[in-house]
Amino acid sequence: MSEIRPESIAPPAANYAHAVLTESATRWLHTSGVVPVDGNGSTPDGIAEQAEVVWANLAAILTDANMAPSDIVSVTTYVVVGEALGPVMAARDSALDGHRAASTLVTVPALARPEWRVEVAIVAAK
């Protein structure tokens, strides 16, 4: 995988790639929207804690697929309108540990359950 960085356009607004080129990948992982429910069925109240649970759940999915955060090509994050975006982006950046994937963040009026404030879907390739 390699990041595409056209010099003719403005750089990304945060720590993500405008585009990622994947060549010769033989395995692809597409997740559903992963929600902030931990292994015990609990959902934390705060947005920062919810984002951490989502990324812990994504890490478990990647591990089961024999993949790592560095295999993530694309991230789509959904955050309920009015929630702080900083903690959500910080959780993403921490989980990716310097790896830059294509990333889109969308604010939405609500998610499937009222207690959920953030949901993330990824695509990974290896």
N, C-alpha and C positions, 0 to 999 in steps of 0.2 A: 504494500500500500504506500502511496505517496500523496502528500498534500499538494493541491493545485493552488498556486499563489500568483494570479495574473498581476503584473505590475500596472496594468492600465485601469484597475479599479481600486477603490479604497480598501484598506485592510479590514479584517473582521472587527466587529464592535466589541468583542470579548475574546476569551481564550478558546477559540474554535477555528476550524478550517472552513473556508468557503466551499471547498470540494475536496473529495478524497478519491483518488484513482486506485482501483483494485484490479490487478492483472493476475490471471491464472489461479484464482481462488477455486478450490475444489469443494469447500464446505461453507455454507451460508447459514447463519442463525438469524431468524426474524422473531422478535418477541411481540407478544401482545402488550398493551399498556400495563406496566407493572405498578402495583399500588402499594401504599404504605402500611401493609398489614404484616406484622412479624410472624415468626414461626409459631408463636403461642396464640395467634389470632387477634392480637392487640394492635390498635392504631394509636400512636402518640398524638398529643394535641397540637404541638408546635410544628410550624412549617419546616424548621431546620431538622428536627428529629424525624419528621415524615420523609424528608428528602434522604436522610441517612439510611432509613429503613428501605426505601425504594432501591438505593444503590447497593445495599447489602443483599437484597433479593436478586438484583441483577448479577451481582458477583457470584451468587450461588448457581444461577442459571448458566452463566459462562463456565464455571467450574464443571458442572455436569456435562456441558457440551465439549469439554476439553479445550476451552478457549480462555483468553485473558482479556482484560480491559484494552490492551494494545491491539486487539483484533476488532475493536468496535470501529465501524465505518461511519455510522450515522446515529444521531440521538434526536428524538423528538420528545420534548417535555411539555406537559400540559399543567398549568398552574391556575388555580381559581383566582379570578379578578380580586384585587385588593390585598393579596398576600405579598409579602416581601420577596423579591426575586433574588436578592443577594445570597441568602442562605441556600437557595436551590442551585444557583450557579456554582457556589463554593463546594457543595456536595458533589456536583458533577466533576469539577476540576480536581477535587481530592481523589475521587474514585478513578479518574483517568490518569492521575499521577504523571502529568506532563504530556501524555498522548493527546493529540488534537484530532478530533473527529468532526465531520460535518454536523452541525447542531442547529436545531430550530426550537424556539421557545414560544408557545402559544398560550395566551391567557383565555380562559373560558369562564362562563358564568357559574358552572357547577360540574362536578364529576358524578359518577354513577351512585356514590353514597355521599351523604352530606358531610360526613366526618373526614372524607378524603380531600386533601388540599393540593396534592401533586401526584402526577402519574407520568411514567417515562416508558417509551418504547425504543428499542435499539435494533440495529442491523449490525451483525459482525460477520467477518469473512476470514477464512484461513486457508 
